[in-house]
Every structure is written in C-alpha cells, then in structure tokens.
Amino acid sequence: MSPESPTPQPAACPILIVDDEEIVLVALRDTLEREGYHVVASPHAIHALTVLKDQQFSVVITDQQMPLISGLEFLTQVREVQPNATRILITAVLNLATVIDAINKGEIYRFVVKPWLREELLATVKSAVQRFELISNNARLQAETQAMNARLTALNQELAAQVAQAAQQNNALQRALQEQDENLRQCVELCLQTMQTFYPTLGNRARRAQALCQAMGKAAELSPKQQQILEISASIHDIGLVGIPRQLIKKWNQSPESLTEAEQALVRHHPVFAQELAGFVHRLQSVGTTIRSHHERFDGGGYPDGLKGAAIPWLARLLGVAVAFVESDLDIKGATALISQGSGSAFDPEAVRVFLRAVPKAVVPGKQREVLLSELAPGMVLAQGVYSENGVLLIPDGQRLTATYIDKLINYNRINPISQSLLVYC
C-alpha cells in the first residue's frame, strides 16, 4: 500500500470471498485482513450460499470461472438472499458486454480484472464497504422513520381520541351547567311565584328590585358571577317574609312605627330566615349572605347584625339601595331624592352613586299595590287580571277601571265571591 493511501475503517459486517483456487482465495483474504477487514473465505459457491443465509456480509467478492455455477449466477442468488450486500466480480476473461449488462441490472457493483492491482482492489473494496454502510444506514433510518411515523400516527390517534373524549366531557359539562342554570332559574321563579301568591306586593317588589339591580350591576361593572348573585338576591330578598302573617307584613309596610317590640323582632329576623332558605341550594350560598345584610345601614343602625360601613358586603350595599327604592311609596323623583338624602347614613355613598347612574337606564316594572274590592276606584289600572273560581277571565290586566267595571265586579262577588288578591298599579 502506498503511503498516501488512508487506512480504511473495518467494516461492521465481514466480507465474504468465494474462489475455487486456493492460492487466489488466500491472497485475497490476506490482502484484506492486513487492511483490518474481517474476512470469511469459501472455496465453493454452494457452501457460500448456505453461509449467506446465516450471516450478514457487507461485501461479497467472487471469481467468475467456478465449477457448477458461474460468478454472475452466484451473485444473482446473493442478491436474492442479501440485497444490501455489495457484489464484486473478479474475472480473467473479460466479456465486456456481459459485465456491463450485469452492472446495469444491478447484479454486481464493480468488477475486477485478473491479475488485479492491489491499490485498485482495495479502493474498490473500500468503496463497496461504504456503499453497504450507506445502504444499511439508509435502511435503518427508513425503518426508524417508519417506526416514528407509525408511533406518531398512533399518538395522533390517541390525541384525537382524547380530544374527542374531552369534547364529549365538555359537552356533558356544558349540558350539566345549563341544567344547573335552568334548575336555578326555576328555583328562583318558584320563590317569586310563592311570594306573589302569598303576598302579591312582595312579588312585584322583587321583580322591580331585580330589574333595578340588573342596571346597577352593569353601572358598577360587576363580574358575571357577581351580577348573577346580585340579581338573584334581588329576586328573592323578601322570601323570608313568607313565614310571617300577612296582616303583620301589611302593618309593617303601612305603618312600621306601630309594630310592637315582638313584631319588630319577628320582621327583622326575615333576612336571616331568607339566608337559611337560600342555604338549602349550594349555589345560593353567596346569595344568602347578600340577602342577610341588605337591611344593614352604612352608619351601623340596621339589622339583623348591626354591621357598619365596609363590613357590609358590597353586593348587600347595592341591594339595600335598590330595595329602599322599590319599597318607597313616593314617585320615582321622590324616591330617588330619598336615596340621595340617605347617602353616608343609611346607604354607602358609592352604592348611591351607582344607583343614580343606573336609574335612568333601568327598565323597572310599574309599582303595584294590593287593594280590597271596596277600595277600587275609577281610574285605577289593574296590574293583574281578575278571574272567576273556574278560571274565567272577568277583567284583563292593564284595564283601566270605570264605575261600570267596578259595579260588575261587586255584583259578581255577591253571587260568587272573588278570592284572589286585587292588584292595581300605583
């Protein structure tokens, strides 16, 4: 080997040489082994084919002229057994057309002419080994790529399944939340209907307070959750009065100063009772806290706990202003002035400012009051239709009463007493 020739790296797989001439076989083996190659030598092509089935080779070198089978025929079979092995043909009789045809068909990689030049042989073998390693690495990379692609496909399928499962769970959660919201809405509406049936004025005040608090919540820029708490609190803030006798409620509304100490204690307990009722529904815990404190005063003179200033929950301070407005017997202008006068004493000044910003934008239902049949007067407008015991509509809601309508109701009542409450707009 010339000094300029680099020392080749040993092949990962051995080299197989096949030649029926012992002297040639030994010469090839010694030449390659001195270069660091691992060599397996075989004098018979048939035996070599058996070896090929059990061991991987990087290069297969064979003589063309051999008994039983030619070198080209042998290499053709090698190609079937080990397609990645580089095949080299050594021939003394050069049939150029046959060799070129074999190269074109991919049956051999190179051919070496006897007698060969050592440098030429080693360069050919080195190139053959590099070809095998390149093909092997490419095959390995392809296999790894295919495995990675298969794994990626499996992961994508798993991810798709997880996404689909998450979507199903989210849909189920959304349905559950919607059902909860609907159940909550129905629960609040049931409370409103209960108050409406028990004492119609309470139902009207609740709906008016809810509408006002809706506008106040927007003016105060409450979060959606706080907005919901405030509106629900407004809707059921008087639910605790349902357990109090109707006559006492009427007395409290018309002349609160006439209540005895025991009656005052009973009435002042209704925010606590309302909190207890709200506590039966888990999602109404914050509502109960808000309702409990809506009759507290900013100066500490309220009830039931005598809280003062910032100790009163913010939503309760807003609700307290709204409730005071809807409970007032004054018109809008007078009730608004009354709230403004109470700023800093009865009410939180900031809550009053929110109220004043919200009132012009609020769509509040008309004020209603309950009257006796004997109290009906021409010009009054019915806030609720009047029905017979059998459910027949006698006079629709919104009807402005005249003497004729009133006489009709009085005459009907003599024969078939009207048991429902009569509501008129104030």
Buried (B, 14 or more C-beta within 10 A) or exposed (E): EEEEEEEBEBBEBBBBBBBBEEEBBEBBBEBBBEBEBBBBBBBBBBEBBEBBEEEBBBBBBBBBBBEEBBBBBBBBBBBEBBEBBBBBBBBEEEEEEBBEEBBEEEBBBBBBBEEBEEEEBBBBBBBBBBBBBEBBEEEEEEEEEEEEEEEEEEEEEEEEEEEEEEEEEEEEEEEEEEEEEEEBEEBBEEBBEBBBEBBBBBBBBBBBBBBBBBBBBBBBEBEEEBBBBBBBBBBBBBBBBBEBEBEBBEBBBEEEEEBEEEBBEBBBBBBBBBBEBBEEBEBBEBBBBBBBBBBBBBEBEBBBBEBBEEEBBBBBBBBBBBBBBBBBEEEEEEBBEBBBEBBEEBBBBBBBBBBBBBBEEBEBBEBBBBBEBEEBEEEBBBBBBBBEEEEEEBBEEEBEBEEEBBEBBEEBBEEEEBEEBBBBBE
